[in-house]
Amino acid sequence: MTVCARGPPLCACRGGVNPLTPEECAVYLGELPDWKLGATAQTIARRFHFPDYRSALAFANAVSALAEENWHHPELVLGWGFCEVRLTTRKIGGLHESDFVMAARIDALSTPLDAVWLPPLPPPRSKPESTKT
């Protein structure tokens, strides 16, 4: 399996290779049962569920760091109690082995994640002077 971090001239992130066929994607998806192939076979996606917004945010932050480390950047949709991750290789207009490798790496992130992935909470709001007793 070829994995590229801005590597050889014919790597997927530079273009010049063909995207995987739906049949080839099906083989890789056999290893990633929670991921779904997009209707046009150009993306894979998974929705991760969490007990609250901050847990989903911690996960999104961890995925972002992993993406920077691997130079493979998914689309993230973040909301209360969920983070949806969608992968594709834009340069080739579809999926490559590296998308499935990244999906497996994302699956391997441990949950719950440490607070290191969260920004500090803002200080509590103080009451306006007129309502203080």
C-alpha positions in Angstrom: 0.0 0.0 0.0 1.4 3.4 -1.0 1.0 6.1 1.6 2.2 9.6 0.7 3.1 12.6 2.8 3.8 14.9 -0.1 6.0 12.1 -1.4 6.9 10.7 -4.9 5.9 12.6 -8.0 3.1 10.1 -8.8 1.4 10.1 -5.4 -2.3 10.8 -5.2 -1.8 14.2 -3.5 0.0 15.5 -6.6 -2.5 13.9 -9.0 -1.5 11.7 -11.9 -3.1 8.5 -10.5 -6.6 7.2 -11.0 -9.1 7.1 -8.2 -10.2 3.7 -6.9 -13.2 2.1 -8.5 -16.3 1.3 -6.4 -15.3 -2.3 -6.4 -11.8 -1.5 -5.1 -13.4 0.8 -2.4 -15.6 -2.1 -1.3 -12.5 -4.2 -0.5 -11.1 -1.5 1.7 -14.4 -0.8 3.4 -14.4 -4.4 4.5 -11.7 -3.3 7.0 -13.7 -0.2 8.0 -17.2 -1.3 8.8 -18.4 2.0 10.3 -17.4 4.0 7.2 -19.9 4.6 4.3 -19.1 5.1 0.7 -20.6 8.2 -0.8 -23.2 7.9 -3.6 -20.7 8.8 -6.3 -17.9 6.6 -4.8 -15.8 9.8 -4.4 -15.9 10.0 -0.6 -16.0 7.9 2.5 -17.7 9.2 5.7 -18.3 8.3 9.3 -20.3 10.0 12.0 -18.8 9.7 15.4 -21.1 10.2 18.4 -20.2 11.8 21.8 -22.0 12.6 25.0 -21.6 16.4 24.6 -20.2 19.2 22.5 -16.8 19.4 24.2 -16.1 15.7 23.7 -16.9 16.1 20.0 -14.7 19.2 19.8 -11.8 17.3 21.5 -12.2 14.6 18.8 -12.3 17.1 16.0 -9.1 18.7 17.4 -7.3 15.4 17.6 -8.4 14.5 14.0 -7.1 17.9 12.9 -3.7 17.3 14.5 -3.6 13.8 12.9 -4.5 15.4 9.5 -1.6 17.9 9.8 0.8 15.1 10.8 -0.2 13.0 7.8 -0.8 15.8 5.3 -4.2 14.4 4.6 -7.1 16.7 5.5 -10.6 15.5 5.9 -13.8 17.6 6.0 -15.2 17.8 9.5 -18.7 18.7 10.5 -19.0 19.4 14.2 -22.1 19.7 16.3 -23.5 18.9 19.7 -22.6 15.3 20.4 -21.2 14.4 17.0 -18.4 14.9 14.5 -18.8 13.8 11.0 -15.6 13.0 9.1 -15.5 12.9 5.3 -12.4 11.8 3.3 -11.5 12.2 -0.4 -8.4 12.9 -2.4 -9.3 16.1 -4.3 -6.4 16.1 -6.7 -7.7 12.8 -8.3 -11.4 13.6 -7.8 -12.0 10.5 -5.8 -10.7 7.9 -3.3 -7.2 6.6 -3.0 -5.7 4.0 -0.6 -4.4 6.9 1.5 -8.0 7.8 2.3 -8.7 4.4 3.8 -5.4 4.5 5.7 -6.4 7.9 7.2 -9.8 6.5 8.1 -8.2 3.6 10.0 -5.9 6.1 11.8 -8.9 8.2 12.8 -10.7 5.1 14.1 -7.6 4.3 16.2 -7.8 7.6 18.1 -8.6 6.7 21.7 -11.8 8.0 23.3 -12.4 9.7 25.6 -9.7 12.1 24.6 -7.5 14.0 27.1 -8.4 17.6 27.9 -5.2 18.5 26.1 -7.3 18.6 22.9 -9.6 21.3 24.3 -9.2 25.0 24.6 -9.7 26.3 28.1 -13.2 27.2 29.2 -13.9 30.9 29.3 -14.3 32.4 32.8 -17.8 32.4 34.2 -19.8 35.5 33.4 -20.3 38.0 36.2 -23.7 39.4 36.9 -24.3 43.0 35.8 -24.0 45.6 38.5 -27.7 46.4 38.5 -28.7 42.8 39.4 -26.1 42.3 42.2 -27.5 42.4 45.7 
